[in-house]
Amino acid sequence: MGSDGAVKVGLIGFGTIGTGVVKLLQRNAQVIAQRLGFPLRLVRIADVDTARDRRVDLSGIRFDADAWGLIRDPEVEIVIELVGGYDVAKRFVLESIGAGKHVVTANKALLALHGAEVFAAASQRGVDVAFEASVGGGIPILRSIREGLAANRIERLYGILNGTTNYMLSEMEETGEPFEVVLKRAQELGYAEADPSVDVDGVDAAHKLALLTAMAFGAEITFKEIPTEGIRGLEPVDFETAREFGYRVKLLGIAKSHRVEGGEEERLEVRVHPTMIPATSLLASVDGAMNAVAVHGDAVGPTFYYGAGAGEMPTASAVVADLMEIAREIRHGRAGRVAPLSTMPDHLERKPLLARGQLVGRVFLRFTAVDEPGVLSHITGALAENGIGIESLVQKGRGHSRESVPILVLTHRAPEAAVVDAIESIDRLPDVTAPTLLVRIEEDL
């Protein structure tokens, strides 16, 4: 702590978010000091690229490529890790903890895979790891669950957790353009990476859902345990049909608690996949690159959190808020005021997860088959044989000379295991020309 009472900070990773953090600390220095009662001072930055001009004032800040020197620097009390990824970031975070430094990170991938190790190390060393920016960008969703909803049993949560895919789904619905065209535009606008797999295959959303699930339900879980599907298989006809049925399509992270009637045994339903939701719901109104999370607590009922899920300044807002929280604890000599995952570390527990086959609900199915007499009866017959009732059925277009057409079905509630069995038998039919698409439907948002 400086002579003026300042808490001193070091930043590892001077990319887009790191630049935003520097800008925000400088631009709002007076507001931050007024709210804390003392200044926050950035004293050191480390990044492998020391030549690029970030267009920020670095007066009084040591800037070099020596991250390990920053971590060992006795002047630095809080280390901000913004390099991303798993391996190097993990070493930086654990080394900082070992050196007695508090850590602020936006690294959802690291915590979704190695969070147990990181939080255990921090608890043993008596320092804090804060990570609000790792989920929802500038939305204070983690702090809301950890503190604002602390008195509640969380019953369920639904999240639009990835801005890239939400932008793409919004564009596909509005323009009627296919996945590849919309992806290229997202890349040109900077919403999608050159390799978009982490986003469009649902992995980024699964990272974030793992953290939300741990925090909401006190569960030990890694993102690799979460059944995850992306948005690559969706086509314009799916959005057109969803609109006709009163739905919109969103990539949702879903986590629900299921308690056995008359007992305390709890099973969790956790999954990421494209989902049809009522067009009248709040989540359905979230367009473009925005994020939103709906959380239902047993006492508070439904709550909703909306905002920018990424970007330089929204994410920097969450990073600096974490800095301020830790700085208060440093000033008052008390770390670990609130457990990082809401539940005390020794009370986190493995909880059984519902298998996909155990889910029961309505689904949308898109079959692709030649337009020949008898084909439709074969499809509906296979559904009936597996106990699956049809609520609505639409055939788009008319095929000629054995051309394929989409057959679109909305089912009644049915066990997903039965739906999967029906799809497997239908996809073996000689007149079915492409794998069937399944999109789950969620109503109780």
GIFENNOR-V544545 format. One record per pair of residues at least 6 apart in sequence whose ideal C-beta (glycine too) atoms are under 7 Angstrom apart, sorted by sequence separation. I is the first residue (numbers start at 1). J is the second residue. D is the distance in whole Angstrom. If there is no record, write none. Layout:
BEGIN
i->[I & I]
j->[J & J]
d->[D & D]
END
This chain:
BEGIN
i->[1 & 2 & 33 & 70 & 83 & 97 & 122 & 135 & 160 & 171 & 186 & 198 & 213 & 214 & 242 & 259 & 277 & 278 & 286 & 296 & 308 & 329 & 339 & 369 & 399 & 426 & 11 & 96 & 111 & 122 & 135 & 172 & 187 & 192 & 214 & 242 & 259 & 277 & 307 & 341 & 383 & 398 & 32 & 71 & 81 & 132 & 213 & 258 & 294 & 295 & 329 & 397 & 427 & 83 & 183 & 257 & 258 & 283 & 396 & 427 & 11 & 29 & 93 & 119 & 132 & 172 & 239 & 294 & 369 & 380 & 395 & 396 & 426 & 81 & 118 & 132 & 171 & 210 & 238 & 257 & 258 & 283 & 81 & 93 & 210 & 282 & 292 & 293 & 367 & 395 & 396 & 50 & 183 & 210 & 255 & 256 & 292 & 423 & 50 & 168 & 171 & 292 & 394 & 25 & 50 & 168 & 234 & 255 & 423 & 45 & 207 & 210 & 290 & 291 & 393 & 25 & 44 & 48 & 79 & 93 & 206 & 209 & 254 & 290 & 43 & 44 & 45 & 46 & 47 & 89 & 168 & 290 & 291 & 392 & 42 & 43 & 46 & 167 & 253 & 290 & 390 & 391 & 419 & 22 & 46 & 90 & 111 & 206 & 231 & 286 & 289 & 391 & 46 & 71 & 89 & 289 & 390 & 391 & 79 & 81 & 164 & 206 & 282 & 389 & 78 & 84 & 86 & 111 & 251 & 252 & 388 & 389 & 46 & 71 & 77 & 78 & 79 & 80 & 81 & 82 & 85 & 86 & 90 & 94 & 97 & 105 & 167 & 67 & 71 & 76 & 77 & 93 & 97 & 100 & 102 & 203 & 249 & 250 & 44 & 78 & 81 & 101 & 102 & 103 & 104 & 105 & 108 & 135 & 202 & 388 & 72 & 86 & 94 & 98 & 100 & 106 & 107 & 108 & 164 & 202 & 249 & 250 & 371 & 387 & 71 & 97 & 106 & 163 & 164 & 202 & 371 & 379 & 44 & 105 & 201 & 247 & 248 & 370 & 404 & 71 & 97 & 200 & 247 & 372 & 388 & 7 & 9 & 11 & 14 & 26 & 200 & 247 & 248 & 376 & 387 & 388 & 6 & 9 & 43 & 44 & 164 & 200 & 246 & 247 & 370 & 371 & 386 & 5 & 6 & 7 & 8 & 9 & 10 & 14 & 23 & 43 & 246 & 250 & 370 & 6 & 9 & 10 & 11 & 12 & 13 & 22 & 165 & 242 & 250 & 370 & 371 & 388 & 4 & 6 & 8 & 19 & 164 & 165 & 369 & 386 & 248 & 368 & 369 & 386 & 19 & 162 & 217 & 368 & 369 & 2 & 216 & 383 & 14 & 217 & 234 & 366 & 367 & 382 & 212 & 162 & 213 & 366 & 162 & 212 & 229 & 231 & 382 & 161 & 209 & 226 & 227 & 228 & 229 & 365 & 382 & 208 & 226 & 229 & 205 & 209 & 226 & 364 & 365 & 161 & 379 & 161 & 205 & 362 & 363 & 202 & 219 & 221 & 362 & 159 & 362 & 217 & 362 & 378 & 361 & 159 & 179 & 360 & 360 & 12 & 157 & 179 & 213 & 360 & 363 & 375 & 178 & 213 & 359 & 12 & 178 & 21 & 157 & 357 & 367 & 372 & 10 & 176 & 356 & 357 & 209 & 370 & 154 & 169 & 172 & 369 & 10 & 154 & 168 & 209 & 357 & 369 & 370 & 18 & 172 & 368 & 369 & 17 & 367 & 368 & 10 & 165 & 173 & 206 & 368 & 8 & 9 & 12 & 15 & 172 & 205 & 8 & 12 & 13 & 8 & 9 & 10 & 11 & 12 & 13 & 146 & 367 & 7 & 10 & 12 & 13 & 145 & 202 & 366 & 7 & 9 & 11 & 12 & 145 & 202 & 365 & 366 & 365 & 135 & 142 & 365 & 173 & 363 & 364 & 135 & 173 & 363 & 134 & 135 & 363 & 364 & 363 & 361 & 362 & 12 & 169 & 361 & 169 & 169 & 268 & 270 & 166 & 267 & 166 & 266 & 267 & 268 & 269 & 165 & 267 & 268 & 267 & 276 & 17 & 162 & 160 & 269 & 160 & 161 & 159 & 158 & 159 & 112 & 158 & 258 & 109 & 112 & 157 & 191 & 108 & 112 & 156 & 108 & 111 & 156 & 156 & 155 & 108 & 154 & 116 & 113 & 112 & 113 & 112 & 170 & 170 & 166 & 167 & 166 & 167 & 160 & 166 & 166 & 158 & 164 & 218 & 160 & 163 & 215 & 163 & 214 & 215 & 163 & 220 & 225 & 238 & 218 & 220 & 227 & 161 & 218 & 219 & 220 & 160 & 218 & 160 & 219 & 159 & 217 & 157 & 158 & 157 & 157 & 156 & 154 & 155 & 155 & 154 & 155 & 153 & 152 & 153 & 149 & 152 & 163 & 152 & 163 & 245 & 149 & 151 & 152 & 145 & 149 & 294 & 139 & 141 & 241 & 137 & 139 & 136 & 136 & 237 & 144 & 283 & 276 & 141 & 275 & 281 & 245 & 274 & 275 & 276 & 277 & 278 & 139 & 139 & 241 & 273 & 275 & 139 & 277 & 138 & 237 & 137 & 138 & 139 & 137 & 137 & 136 & 137 & 137 & 138 & 137 & 138 & 137 & 138 & 138 & 137 & 133 & 133 & 132 & 133 & 254 & 132 & 132 & 249 & 252 & 147 & 130 & 146 & 150 & 130 & 130 & 146 & 145 & 128 & 238 & 128 & 238 & 233 & 128 & 127 & 128 & 106 & 126 & 129 & 106 & 104 & 104 & 104 & 119 & 104 & 119 & 123 & 102 & 120 & 119 & 102 & 80 & 78 & 78 & 77 & 40 & 40 & 158 & 40 & 158 & 36 & 24 & 35 & 36 & 20 & 24 & 32 & 36 & 19 & 20 & 24 & 38 & 17 & 20 & 21 & 25 & 16 & 20 & 24 & 17 & 21 & 17 & 21 & 17 & 9 & 7 & 7 & 7]
j->[7 & 8 & 39 & 76 & 89 & 103 & 128 & 141 & 166 & 177 & 192 & 204 & 219 & 220 & 248 & 265 & 283 & 284 & 292 & 302 & 314 & 335 & 345 & 375 & 405 & 432 & 18 & 103 & 118 & 129 & 142 & 179 & 194 & 199 & 221 & 249 & 266 & 284 & 314 & 348 & 390 & 405 & 40 & 79 & 89 & 140 & 221 & 266 & 302 & 303 & 337 & 405 & 435 & 92 & 192 & 266 & 267 & 292 & 405 & 436 & 21 & 39 & 103 & 129 & 142 & 182 & 249 & 304 & 379 & 390 & 405 & 406 & 436 & 92 & 129 & 143 & 182 & 221 & 249 & 268 & 269 & 294 & 93 & 105 & 222 & 294 & 304 & 305 & 379 & 407 & 408 & 63 & 196 & 223 & 268 & 269 & 305 & 436 & 64 & 182 & 185 & 306 & 408 & 40 & 65 & 183 & 249 & 270 & 438 & 61 & 223 & 226 & 306 & 307 & 409 & 42 & 61 & 65 & 96 & 110 & 223 & 226 & 271 & 307 & 61 & 62 & 63 & 64 & 65 & 107 & 186 & 308 & 309 & 410 & 61 & 62 & 65 & 186 & 272 & 309 & 409 & 410 & 438 & 42 & 66 & 110 & 131 & 226 & 251 & 306 & 309 & 411 & 67 & 92 & 110 & 310 & 411 & 412 & 101 & 103 & 186 & 228 & 304 & 411 & 101 & 107 & 109 & 134 & 274 & 275 & 411 & 412 & 70 & 95 & 101 & 102 & 103 & 104 & 105 & 106 & 109 & 110 & 114 & 118 & 121 & 129 & 191 & 92 & 96 & 101 & 102 & 118 & 122 & 125 & 127 & 228 & 274 & 275 & 70 & 104 & 107 & 127 & 128 & 129 & 130 & 131 & 134 & 161 & 228 & 414 & 99 & 113 & 121 & 125 & 127 & 133 & 134 & 135 & 191 & 229 & 276 & 277 & 398 & 414 & 99 & 125 & 134 & 191 & 192 & 230 & 399 & 407 & 73 & 134 & 230 & 276 & 277 & 399 & 433 & 101 & 127 & 230 & 277 & 402 & 418 & 38 & 40 & 42 & 45 & 57 & 231 & 278 & 279 & 407 & 418 & 419 & 38 & 41 & 75 & 76 & 196 & 232 & 278 & 279 & 402 & 403 & 418 & 38 & 39 & 40 & 41 & 42 & 43 & 47 & 56 & 76 & 279 & 283 & 403 & 40 & 43 & 44 & 45 & 46 & 47 & 56 & 199 & 276 & 284 & 404 & 405 & 422 & 39 & 41 & 43 & 54 & 199 & 200 & 404 & 421 & 284 & 404 & 405 & 422 & 56 & 199 & 255 & 406 & 407 & 41 & 255 & 422 & 54 & 257 & 274 & 406 & 407 & 422 & 253 & 204 & 255 & 408 & 205 & 255 & 272 & 274 & 425 & 205 & 253 & 270 & 271 & 272 & 273 & 409 & 426 & 253 & 271 & 274 & 251 & 255 & 272 & 410 & 411 & 208 & 426 & 209 & 253 & 410 & 411 & 251 & 268 & 270 & 411 & 209 & 412 & 268 & 413 & 429 & 413 & 212 & 232 & 413 & 414 & 67 & 212 & 234 & 268 & 415 & 419 & 431 & 235 & 270 & 416 & 70 & 236 & 80 & 216 & 416 & 426 & 431 & 70 & 236 & 416 & 417 & 270 & 431 & 216 & 231 & 234 & 431 & 73 & 217 & 231 & 272 & 420 & 432 & 433 & 82 & 236 & 432 & 433 & 82 & 432 & 433 & 76 & 231 & 239 & 272 & 434 & 75 & 76 & 79 & 82 & 239 & 272 & 76 & 80 & 81 & 77 & 78 & 79 & 80 & 81 & 82 & 215 & 436 & 77 & 80 & 82 & 83 & 215 & 272 & 436 & 78 & 80 & 82 & 83 & 216 & 273 & 436 & 437 & 437 & 208 & 215 & 438 & 248 & 438 & 439 & 211 & 249 & 439 & 211 & 212 & 440 & 441 & 441 & 440 & 441 & 92 & 249 & 441 & 250 & 251 & 351 & 353 & 250 & 351 & 251 & 351 & 352 & 353 & 354 & 251 & 353 & 354 & 354 & 364 & 106 & 251 & 250 & 359 & 252 & 253 & 252 & 252 & 253 & 207 & 254 & 354 & 207 & 210 & 255 & 289 & 207 & 211 & 255 & 208 & 211 & 256 & 257 & 257 & 211 & 257 & 220 & 222 & 222 & 223 & 223 & 287 & 288 & 286 & 288 & 288 & 289 & 283 & 289 & 290 & 283 & 289 & 343 & 286 & 289 & 341 & 290 & 341 & 342 & 291 & 348 & 353 & 366 & 347 & 349 & 356 & 291 & 348 & 349 & 350 & 291 & 349 & 292 & 351 & 293 & 351 & 293 & 294 & 294 & 295 & 296 & 295 & 296 & 297 & 297 & 298 & 297 & 297 & 298 & 295 & 298 & 309 & 299 & 310 & 392 & 297 & 299 & 300 & 295 & 300 & 445 & 291 & 293 & 394 & 291 & 293 & 291 & 293 & 396 & 305 & 445 & 439 & 305 & 439 & 445 & 410 & 439 & 440 & 441 & 442 & 443 & 305 & 306 & 408 & 440 & 442 & 307 & 445 & 307 & 406 & 307 & 308 & 309 & 308 & 309 & 309 & 310 & 311 & 314 & 314 & 315 & 315 & 317 & 318 & 318 & 315 & 318 & 318 & 319 & 442 & 321 & 322 & 439 & 442 & 338 & 322 & 338 & 342 & 325 & 326 & 342 & 342 & 326 & 437 & 329 & 439 & 437 & 335 & 335 & 336 & 315 & 335 & 340 & 319 & 319 & 322 & 323 & 340 & 326 & 341 & 345 & 326 & 345 & 345 & 335 & 319 & 323 & 326 & 330 & 323 & 324 & 442 & 327 & 445 & 324 & 313 & 324 & 327 & 312 & 316 & 324 & 328 & 312 & 313 & 317 & 331 & 312 & 315 & 316 & 320 & 312 & 316 & 320 & 315 & 319 & 316 & 320 & 319 & 323 & 327 & 330 & 331]
d->[6 & 6 & 5 & 6 & 5 & 6 & 7 & 6 & 5 & 7 & 4 & 5 & 6 & 7 & 6 & 7 & 6 & 6 & 4 & 5 & 4 & 5 & 6 & 5 & 5 & 6 & 6 & 5 & 6 & 5 & 6 & 7 & 7 & 6 & 6 & 5 & 5 & 5 & 7 & 6 & 6 & 7 & 6 & 6 & 6 & 6 & 5 & 7 & 6 & 5 & 6 & 5 & 6 & 7 & 6 & 6 & 5 & 6 & 6 & 6 & 6 & 7 & 5 & 6 & 5 & 5 & 6 & 5 & 7 & 6 & 6 & 5 & 6 & 5 & 6 & 6 & 5 & 5 & 7 & 6 & 6 & 6 & 5 & 6 & 6 & 7 & 7 & 5 & 6 & 5 & 7 & 6 & 6 & 4 & 7 & 4 & 6 & 5 & 6 & 5 & 7 & 4 & 5 & 6 & 6 & 6 & 7 & 5 & 7 & 6 & 5 & 6 & 7 & 7 & 5 & 5 & 7 & 5 & 4 & 7 & 4 & 6 & 5 & 7 & 6 & 5 & 5 & 6 & 7 & 5 & 6 & 6 & 3 & 4 & 6 & 7 & 6 & 6 & 5 & 6 & 6 & 5 & 7 & 6 & 6 & 6 & 6 & 5 & 6 & 7 & 7 & 6 & 4 & 7 & 5 & 7 & 6 & 5 & 5 & 6 & 6 & 5 & 5 & 6 & 7 & 6 & 6 & 6 & 5 & 4 & 5 & 4 & 5 & 5 & 7 & 5 & 5 & 5 & 4 & 6 & 7 & 6 & 6 & 7 & 5 & 7 & 5 & 6 & 5 & 6 & 7 & 6 & 5 & 6 & 5 & 7 & 6 & 6 & 5 & 6 & 6 & 7 & 5 & 5 & 5 & 5 & 4 & 7 & 4 & 5 & 6 & 6 & 6 & 7 & 6 & 4 & 6 & 6 & 5 & 6 & 6 & 6 & 6 & 7 & 6 & 5 & 5 & 7 & 5 & 4 & 3 & 6 & 6 & 7 & 4 & 4 & 6 & 6 & 5 & 7 & 6 & 5 & 6 & 7 & 6 & 7 & 6 & 6 & 5 & 7 & 6 & 6 & 5 & 7 & 6 & 6 & 6 & 7 & 6 & 6 & 7 & 6 & 6 & 6 & 5 & 7 & 4 & 4 & 4 & 6 & 5 & 5 & 7 & 4 & 6 & 7 & 5 & 6 & 7 & 7 & 7 & 4 & 5 & 5 & 6 & 5 & 6 & 5 & 7 & 6 & 5 & 6 & 6 & 4 & 5 & 5 & 4 & 6 & 6 & 5 & 4 & 5 & 7 & 4 & 6 & 6 & 7 & 6 & 6 & 6 & 6 & 5 & 6 & 6 & 6 & 6 & 4 & 5 & 7 & 5 & 5 & 6 & 5 & 6 & 7 & 6 & 5 & 4 & 4 & 5 & 5 & 4 & 4 & 4 & 5 & 6 & 6 & 7 & 6 & 6 & 6 & 6 & 7 & 4 & 6 & 6 & 5 & 7 & 5 & 6 & 6 & 7 & 6 & 7 & 6 & 6 & 5 & 6 & 6 & 7 & 6 & 6 & 7 & 5 & 6 & 7 & 7 & 5 & 6 & 5 & 7 & 5 & 4 & 6 & 6 & 7 & 6 & 6 & 6 & 6 & 4 & 5 & 6 & 3 & 7 & 5 & 4 & 6 & 7 & 5 & 7 & 6 & 7 & 6 & 7 & 5 & 6 & 5 & 7 & 7 & 6 & 5 & 6 & 5 & 4 & 5 & 4 & 5 & 4 & 5 & 7 & 6 & 7 & 6 & 5 & 6 & 7 & 7 & 5 & 5 & 5 & 5 & 5 & 3 & 6 & 5 & 6 & 7 & 7 & 4 & 5 & 5 & 7 & 7 & 6 & 7 & 6 & 6 & 7 & 6 & 4 & 7 & 4 & 6 & 6 & 7 & 6 & 4 & 6 & 7 & 7 & 6 & 6 & 5 & 6 & 6 & 6 & 4 & 6 & 6 & 6 & 6 & 7 & 5 & 6 & 7 & 7 & 7 & 6 & 5 & 5 & 5 & 5 & 7 & 7 & 5 & 6 & 6 & 6 & 6 & 7 & 7 & 5 & 7 & 5 & 4 & 4 & 6 & 7 & 5 & 4 & 5 & 6 & 4 & 6 & 7 & 5 & 6 & 4 & 7 & 6 & 6 & 7 & 6 & 6 & 6 & 7 & 4 & 4 & 6 & 7 & 5 & 7 & 4 & 6 & 6 & 7 & 6 & 7 & 4 & 5 & 4 & 5 & 7 & 5 & 5 & 6 & 5 & 7 & 6 & 6 & 6 & 6 & 6 & 6 & 7 & 5 & 6 & 7 & 5 & 5 & 4 & 7 & 6 & 5 & 7 & 5 & 5 & 6 & 5 & 7 & 6 & 6 & 7 & 3 & 4 & 7 & 6 & 4 & 5 & 5 & 7 & 5 & 6 & 6 & 7 & 6 & 6 & 6 & 5 & 6 & 6 & 7 & 5 & 6 & 6 & 6 & 6 & 6 & 5 & 7 & 5 & 6 & 5 & 6 & 5 & 5 & 6 & 5 & 7 & 5 & 6 & 5 & 4 & 6 & 5 & 5 & 7 & 5 & 7 & 5 & 4 & 5 & 5 & 6 & 3 & 4 & 6 & 5 & 5 & 6 & 7 & 5 & 4 & 4 & 5 & 7 & 6 & 5 & 7 & 7 & 6 & 4 & 6 & 7 & 6 & 6 & 4 & 6 & 5 & 7 & 7 & 7 & 5 & 5 & 6 & 6 & 6 & 6 & 6 & 6 & 6 & 4 & 6 & 6 & 7 & 7 & 5 & 5 & 7 & 6 & 7 & 6 & 6 & 6 & 6 & 6 & 7 & 7 & 6 & 6 & 6 & 7 & 7 & 6 & 4 & 5 & 6 & 6 & 7 & 5 & 7 & 6 & 6 & 7 & 5 & 6 & 5 & 3 & 5 & 5 & 5 & 6 & 6 & 7 & 6 & 4 & 5 & 7]
END
